[in-house]
Amino acid sequence: MLKKEEMITLLKNDVVPALGCTEPVCVALCAANAGKMTENKIRSIEVEVNAGIYKNGMSAGIPGCDYVGLPYAAALGAYLKNPEKGLELLEDITPEILEQMKELCGMAAVSVKIKEQEQGLYVKCKIKTEADMITSVIRGTHTNLVYLEKNGKIIYEKNQENGQASDNTLIEALKQMTIAQIRQVADTASEEGLHFLMDGVDGRQTDKEIIHIMEQKK
């Protein structure tokens, strides 16, 4: 059975500020990690995602523009080159970035397909330029970059075995718990310890509104 601290860790990894629907934003972030590795002209972008990302993302609107779907999200991320912004990277969209995105997508140079064997969250982005080939992979959570490669050289690879139990391990433990057990653990957490959850309700809400919501939940 999960401990209170493990449950809070799992929640914190999943509750992060995001501009727009998390599926296309996650794809944009993966592409931004790869795009940042080159200054050469992008020729094509190939994206592979798990079925859930594909299903929820292909019809999702992209904030900052009037476009819908994962190909546009991937192109935007590749040109933005700002993975340090996390899931808020799309707030940096400019008219120039939009023109570059429209040109690349207009040439049918961005493809998105499902990787059937991936059950959890998975996004792989491969960017080809006139001189480079860069691959980035996000897995498990929307911001969890696990792999980055440029021209056959591994730039970054996350060792999933190090540190505390992975999200997948925690999720499997959570699946074995009954609703009553989950409630029992949740009831031991303080309001202060769970206050970060309110960041995901509405970033525009005032402190008074947040306190009112929390009072109603007592």
N, C-alpha and C positions, 0 to 999 in steps of 0.2 A: 504494500500500500504506500502511496506517495506521502511524503512528509509535507508539512505546510511550506517549508522553504523551497522544496522541489516544485510544488504546484505554482508558487509565485514566480519562480524562474521560468517555468513554461509559459506562463501568461505574459511575462515581460518580454520574452523573445518573440511573442506573436502580436503584442500591442505596441505598435510604433507609429509615429506621425507619418501620414502619407497624403500626398496631393493627388486625389483621384482614386479610382478603383485600383486595388493593389495588384491585380493580375497584369495589366499592361504596364503599370509602373515598375513592377518587378522585372519584366522583360526589358524595359528601357534601362533599368539600372544595370542589368547584366551586359547589355550592349555598350553602356557608358564605360564600364570597366575595360572592355576590349577596345573601344574607340579611343580611349585616352592613351593607348599604347602606340598610336601612329598619327602622323601628320600628313600622310599620303592620301591621295584621292581614293575614296571608297568605291570599289567596283561592285561588290555584292555583300549581302548579309544572309546567312543561313541560321535559322533558329529552330531548336528542338525543345519541346515542352511536354510535361505530363498532361494527361487528358483533362484534368481539372482546370489547369491554367488555360488550356486551349478553349474549353467549353465556355468558361466565364469571361475570358479576355477578348475573344474575337468579335464580340458584339458590344464591348464596353467602350464608352466614350473616353477621349483623352483630354484632360484639362488643359486649357490654354490654346486650344484649336478646335476646329469643327470636324475632326477626323475620328474614325472608329476602328478599333482592331489592333492586333498585335504587330503586323508589319510596320504600321506607322509608328507605333511605340518603339520598336527596335531601331528604326531609322533615326528617330529623334534622339534616343539615348546615345547612339553611335556618334552623332554630330555634337551633342552637348558636352560629352567627355567630362562629366562632373560627378563621378560616383561618390565623391565625398559628401554630396548633399543627401545621400540615402534616398528614401522614398519621396523626398520633396524635390528631387532633381528637375522635375518638369516645370517648376516655377521660373526657371531660367530660359525658357523658350523665347527666341527673338524672331522677327520677321525673316532674317537671314537663315536661321536654322530651319524655319518652316519651308522656305524655298528649296533648300538642300534636300529636305525630306521628300517634298513633292517630286523633285526631279528624280531621285533614286527610286522611289516607289512607282513613279510613272513609267520607268523602264522595266518594271517587273523584276527588279534586282533584289528584292527582299522576299524570302520564303519562310514559311512557318509550318512545321509539321509536328505530329504527335510522336513521342517516343513511348510506345506501348508498355514496355517493360518497367517503366518508372511509375511506381505507385504513389510516392510522396511528391512534395513540391520539387520541381526540377526545371531548370532553364539553362540551355546551352546556346551560346551565341558564337558564330564563326564569321569574322569579318575578313574579307579579301580586298586588298588594295593592289595598286600597280606593283608594289614591292614587298608587301607583308601579308602574312596570314596569322591572325590572332584569334585565340579561342578562350572564352571565359565560361565558367559554370557556377551557377547559384543552386544550392540544394538545401532542402530541409526547412529553412525559413526564408522570408522574402529578401533579406539582406545578407544572407550567409554565403559569401563568395568562397568557394572551395578550391577553385582551379583557375589559373591564368597562364596561358602559353603564347609565346610569340616566335614565329618562324622555327618551330620545333624545339625551342628552348623553354623549359618550365620556369616561369617567373615567380609563381606562387602556387603552393599546394598545401591545403589544410589537412592536417592529420586528425581524422575524426576520432582516433583512439585516445588522444590526450585529454587531460582535464576531467571535468565532471561528466556525468552521464549525458549522452547526447539527447537531443529533443526526441528522437525516435524511441530511445529507451524509456524516457519518461512517458511518452504517449502510450507505449505498450503497457506500462504499469497502470496508467490511468484507465485503460480499457478493461482491466481486470477488476476495477473497483465498482461497487454498486453506487447508485445515486445517494443512498443514505451515507455511505462512507465518504463520498465526495463532499456532501453537505457537512459532515462531521469535521472534516479537515478545514473546509472553508470557514466554518464558524469560529475557528481558533485564530483566524487572521484579524488584525486590527484594521479599522477604517484608514488609518494613516498608511499602513502597509499596502493597502489596495487602492490608494488614491490615484496612482498612475493610470488605472483603468479609465478614469474619467477623461483623460486626454484623448481617448478614442471616441468619446461621445460626440463632442462638437467643439472644435478649437475656438469657436467664437463665443462660447458660453462664458458668462462671468463667474467669479468665485461664488457669489450669492446663489446663482442658478445651480451650480454644482452641489453646493451644500443642501439646497432644497431637494435635489434629486436623491442625494444620499439619505436625507431625513425620511423620505418616502419609502426607502428600502428597509428601514429599521423594522 
